[in-house]
Amino acid sequence: MNKSPARLLLRTPNWLGDGVMAFPAVALLRRSLPGTRLIAAPPANLAPLWAAFPGIDEVVPLPKPRSYAATVPLLRKAKCDAALLFPNSVRSAVEARLAGIGNVAGFAAPFRNLLLARALPRREFDFERPERLHQKWDWLRLAASFLDLPPEVAEQAEDEAALVPLPRLNVPPADVAPGLLLCPGAAYGPAKRWPAARFAEVAAALLAAHPDLAPAVIVGAGGDAPAAAEVAALLAASGTPVVNRAGNTPLGDFLAAVAGARLVLTNDSGAMHLAAALGTPGVALFGSTEPALTGPIGTSVRVLRSHVPCSPCFLRTCPFPDFPCMGRLAVPDVLAACEAVLASSPLPA
């Protein structure tokens, strides 16, 4: 990068959790390019996330279903002179080039390299440095490469960026701040979901011990609705106060609910990453995935997992009937973790 762009398009990640894991990289770009306007171009459903991010100057929501006829005019109207692509897709590069952006950078990938002015090599996993295996390091390296930082300077900048607390999102308060927030879904697939009956059992026990956390509020996207409905039905049957908003939770409301909650119980999902970004106390349950790669950033969310021989498998659906990784996460252990998190962040008087 010979000179700082006047307007830099950030084609941000397509998933909520990935977006949060890219926060340190975007914060590094913001600090390094003080005179540049940063324009985020996320999928439309994630626009509130980037609108809340300090240092983002404009947001260009990309509609779904996507078509070049719909997205290219929006990107062209942003009048950016450079673009940094977080997604690895050929499509993201085609959109940027059709929008008239000549200086397009992103990770190298077959076919799309021809569309990139700068194809940045992907980071090799260094298993001798497990502290640098996390997905955030990919995004940080992408930002450092775009900034043309020398290797030794880049590593120092990445380390410093990773240690800086995540930017405090500008989130309005929820109309009714939930005490206990339940997020039993996971868009990736059922292998990331702790059984609904166990979610309900933990929630019922928590509210029996802490009535001031009631009601339990369940949130999630449309795909989370079946798991949420099962948890809600079980809680209602036990007489536990519950409000089910899953499938009817716009991201702005979701942000406000997570920001205001006293405790979030969640699978490895976007909700987990949001809780970490917002500093909300939480417990996250891992099954088929690996916390060292995609765990929450920061210290507010505690991770629980049962590390069985077949995990992490990264499968969407478990092939074993006993679902060993999630099946061995016992209710007493999860309840104890929730109590410990509550004790370390007591309710206000």
ROLOTOR-8090 format. One line per 8 residues: number of its first residue (from 1); their letters; for each residue z, x, y of C-alpha. Coordinates in steps of 0.001 Angstrom, whole numbers, padded with zeros to 6 digits. Layout:
% residues N
NUM = A = Z/X/Y  ... $
% end
This chain:
% residues 349
1 = MNKSPARL = 000000/000000/000000  -001295/001871/003041  000219/-000520/005546  002423/-003565/005383  000508/-006841/005083  000944/-009338/007869  001140/-012261/005416  001980/-011617/001782 $
9 = LLRTPNWL = 001409/-014359/-000793  003953/-014293/-003610  002585/-016203/-006592  006019/-016863/-008025  006939/-017420/-011705  006138/-020764/-013307  009585/-021443/-014785  012888/-022101/-013068 $
17 = GDGVMAFP = 014836/-019405/-014916  012102/-016813/-014434  012064/-017625/-010738  015777/-016887/-010438  015361/-013656/-012414  012687/-012644/-009869  015135/-013079/-006958  016192/-009386/-006838 $
25 = AVALLRRS = 012535/-008334/-006637  011778/-010792/-003844  014916/-009648/-002010  013687/-006034/-002330  010337/-007046/-000839  012104/-008861/001994  014238/-005838/002884  011301/-003430/002602 $
33 = LPGTRLIA = 008800/-005506/004611  010766/-006784/007618  007660/-007510/009664  005741/-009300/006923  005733/-013067/006488  006455/-013900/002858  004647/-017005/001599  005809/-018291/-001795 $
41 = APPANLAP = 003304/-020209/-003919  005222/-021841/-006790  004350/-024848/-008947  005144/-027923/-006846  008190/-028852/-008938  009802/-025495/-008069  009080/-025644/-004335  012704/-026598/-003426 $
49 = LWAAFPGI = 013963/-023436/-005132  011846/-021171/-002930  012410/-023269/000173  016116/-022557/-000317  015608/-018799/-000727  016591/-016842/002428  013748/-014712/003710  010886/-016855/002439 $
57 = DEVVPLPK = 008953/-017857/005536  006653/-020505/004071  006206/-022345/000771  002826/-023489/-000546  003481/-025892/-003459  000732/-025782/-006090  000001/-029230/-007547  000032/-030250/-011198 $
65 = PRSYAATV = -002220/-030686/-013041  -003779/-027625/-011501  -007454/-027236/-010696  -009198/-024636/-008615  -010475/-027419/-006365  -006852/-028365/-005590  -005155/-024964/-005405  -007715/-022654/-003803 $
73 = PLLRKAKC = -007949/-024552/-000473  -004155/-024517/-000203  -004010/-020766/-000760  -006930/-020154/001586  -005194/-022169/004301  -002174/-019825/004046  -004437/-017017/005409  -002726/-014206/003510 $
81 = DAALLFPN = -004093/-010662/003585  -002389/-009605/000341  -001032/-011251/-002787  001490/-010171/-005405  001246/-012085/-008674  004335/-012559/-010816  002538/-014564/-013566  000349/-012593/-015980 $
89 = SVRSAVEA = -002411/-015197/-016172  -006063/-014650/-015356  -005953/-017960/-013510  -003466/-016731/-010904  -005773/-013813/-010085  -008870/-016040/-009908  -007097/-018420/-007516  -006079/-015591/-005191 $
97 = RLAGIGNV = -009542/-014054/-005124  -011275/-017405/-004576  -008871/-017948/-001675  -010390/-014894/-000025  -007516/-012484/-000616  -008946/-009035/-001315  -005718/-007101/-001841  -004413/-008756/-005007 $
105 = AGFAAPFR = -001826/-006931/-007115  -000121/-007786/-010371  000652/-006508/-013822  -002323/-005153/-015711  -003725/-007487/-018352  -007049/-007704/-020199  -009864/-009403/-018295  -007902/-010013/-015116 $
113 = NLLLARAL = -007815/-006295/-014237  -011343/-006753/-012877  -009913/-009229/-010358  -007031/-007064/-009203  -007267/-004536/-006415  -004182/-002986/-007965  -003344/-003419/-011648  000229/-002263/-012126 $
121 = PRREFDFE = 001221/-001038/-015620  003952/-002973/-017360  007306/-001335/-017930  007927/000121/-021365  011147/-001018/-022974  013657/001819/-022981  016075/000969/-025770  018136/004040/-024935 $
129 = RPERLHQK = 018991/002327/-021646  020003/-001184/-022670  021239/-001915/-019162  017592/-001895/-018018  016153/-004222/-020653  016637/-007393/-018629  013624/-009347/-017356  014725/-008751/-013758 $
137 = WDWLRLAA = 013703/-005100/-014169  010086/-006136/-014820  010017/-008020/-011537  011809/-005199/-009697  009319/-002661/-011002  006467/-004925/-009923  007874/-005038/-006382  008557/-001297/-006273 $
145 = SFLDLPPE = 005036/-000516/-007498  003542/-002816/-004874  005572/-000997/-002214  004182/002372/-003438  007644/003803/-003817  007677/007223/-005557  009214/007037/-009064  012565/008516/-008104 $
153 = VAEQAEDE = 012796/006391/-004944  011642/003321/-006856  014360/003693/-009470  017017/004103/-006787  015697/001060/-004913  015617/-000987/-008136  019177/000027/-009003  020389/-000861/-005517 $
161 = AALVPLPR = 018545/-004191/-005577  019985/-005055/-008970  023518/-004405/-007734  023182/-006515/-004600  024495/-010061/-005150  021774/-012663/-005385  020896/-014195/-002015  022949/-017262/-001259 $
169 = LNVPPADV = 020563/-020185/-001490  020475/-022642/001387  021427/-025730/-000607  022767/-028911/001004  025937/-030305/-000570  025628/-032935/-003283  026432/-036519/-002322  029017/-036519/-005083 $
177 = APGLLLCP = 029896/-033052/-006355  030318/-033176/-010137  033354/-031600/-011721  031868/-030991/-015165  028091/-030592/-015281  026415/-030731/-018693  022934/-029329/-019295  022232/-029905/-023008 $
185 = GAAYGPAK = 018462/-029413/-022798  016213/-026343/-022829  012506/-026563/-022120  011658/-023695/-024465  012520/-025705/-027563  015274/-026971/-029877  016174/-023469/-031095  017849/-022941/-027711 $
193 = RWPAARFA = 019852/-026187/-027808  023423/-026400/-029071  023866/-029649/-031023  024422/-032685/-028804  027456/-033821/-030811  029212/-030538/-030029  028372/-030788/-026337  029995/-034218/-026349 $
201 = EVAAALLA = 033057/-033031/-028267  033712/-030186/-025814  033142/-032423/-022793  035515/-035098/-024098  038234/-032505/-024736  037784/-030928/-021302  038018/-034246/-019473  041048/-035276/-021512 $
209 = AHPDLAPA = 042786/-032064/-020403  041377/-032105/-016848  040879/-035704/-015672  040037/-034455/-012189  036750/-033096/-013581  035572/-036607/-014489  033054/-037976/-014855  030901/-035635/-016899 $
217 = VIVGAGGD = 027473/-035532/-015232  024426/-034769/-017353  021308/-033395/-015675  017956/-032132/-016851  014210/-032559/-016720  012207/-035212/-018529  012014/-033169/-021719  015803/-032959/-021807 $
225 = APAAAEVA = 016224/-036734/-021841  016620/-037222/-025647  019383/-034618/-025962  021049/-035938/-022803  020936/-039529/-024036  022604/-038524/-027299  025402/-036683/-025473  025866/-039603/-023067 $
233 = ALLAASGT = 026049/-042152/-025886  028643/-040126/-027779  030793/-039678/-024667  030565/-043354/-023759  031535/-044328/-027303  034647/-042142/-027038  035616/-043715/-023726  034852/-040561/-021747 $
241 = PVVNRAGN = 033489/-041178/-018228  029868/-040007/-018096  026852/-040277/-015796  023461/-039411/-017270  020891/-038276/-014691  018644/-036324/-017051  014983/-037132/-016590  015748/-038416/-013099 $
249 = TPLGDFLA = 016947/-035251/-011412  014576/-033867/-008748  015055/-030136/-008333  016649/-030539/-004905  019325/-032800/-006404  019659/-030432/-009358  020308/-027508/-006993  022932/-029505/-005118 $
257 = AVAGARLV = 024643/-030630/-008339  024849/-027091/-009733  026027/-025718/-006388  028837/-028256/-006174  030011/-028287/-009791  033358/-026879/-010868  032025/-025937/-014314  028562/-025916/-015862 $
265 = LTNDSGAM = 028166/-026022/-019651  024594/-025147/-020516  022204/-023649/-023001  020052/-020633/-022122  018013/-022525/-019547  017077/-022766/-015904  020426/-024431/-015233  022205/-021300/-016464 $
273 = HLAAALGT = 020217/-019099/-014094  020789/-021490/-011200  024545/-021472/-011808  024485/-017676/-011767  022431/-017624/-008559  024784/-020071/-006874  027979/-018411/-008107  029011/-021564/-009961 $
281 = PGVALFGS = 031422/-021019/-012886  029727/-021696/-016186  029466/-021112/-019915  026023/-020463/-021411  025252/-020802/-025105  022615/-018529/-026656  020824/-019085/-029946  017296/-017836/-030598 $
289 = TEPALTGP = 017073/-015718/-027451  018687/-012484/-026267  021165/-012249/-023367  020277/-008591/-022775  016758/-009730/-021886  017246/-013084/-020175  020971/-013525/-019631  022431/-014792/-016337 $
297 = IGTSVRVL = 022517/-012359/-013425  025964/-011891/-011947  029445/-012625/-013225  030061/-016346/-012682  028515/-017479/-016000  030042/-016406/-019304  027710/-016009/-022302  028622/-017095/-025820 $
305 = RSHVPCSP = 026530/-016349/-028891  026869/-015973/-032644  024867/-012866/-033471  023598/-013661/-036960  021134/-011361/-038799  018083/-013441/-037845  018816/-013561/-034115  017241/-013117/-031721 $
313 = CFLRTCPF = 014136/-014599/-033331  012653/-016108/-030131  011377/-019072/-032137  011153/-022475/-030501  012352/-024272/-033643  014769/-022870/-036214  013277/-022775/-039750  016711/-022893/-041418 $
321 = PDFPCMGR = 018479/-026206/-042064  021901/-024846/-041084  020634/-023491/-037723  022834/-020380/-038168  022937/-018948/-034644  023831/-022199/-032897  025524/-023711/-035941  028116/-020956/-035962 $
329 = LAVPDVLA = 029035/-021489/-032329  032153/-023542/-032989  033576/-026218/-030702  037016/-024501/-030400  035369/-021255/-029267  033236/-022969/-026626  036181/-025055/-025445  038322/-021913/-025148 $
337 = ACEAVLAS = 035597/-020196/-023100  035390/-023195/-020770  039148/-023207/-020318  039128/-019485/-019574  036412/-019910/-016942  038299/-022800/-015352  041513/-020749/-015308  039751/-017887/-013540 $
345 = SPLPA = 038323/-020256/-010910  040976/-022956/-010479  040295/-026280/-008847  041098/-026390/-005158  044448/-027911/-004286 $
% end
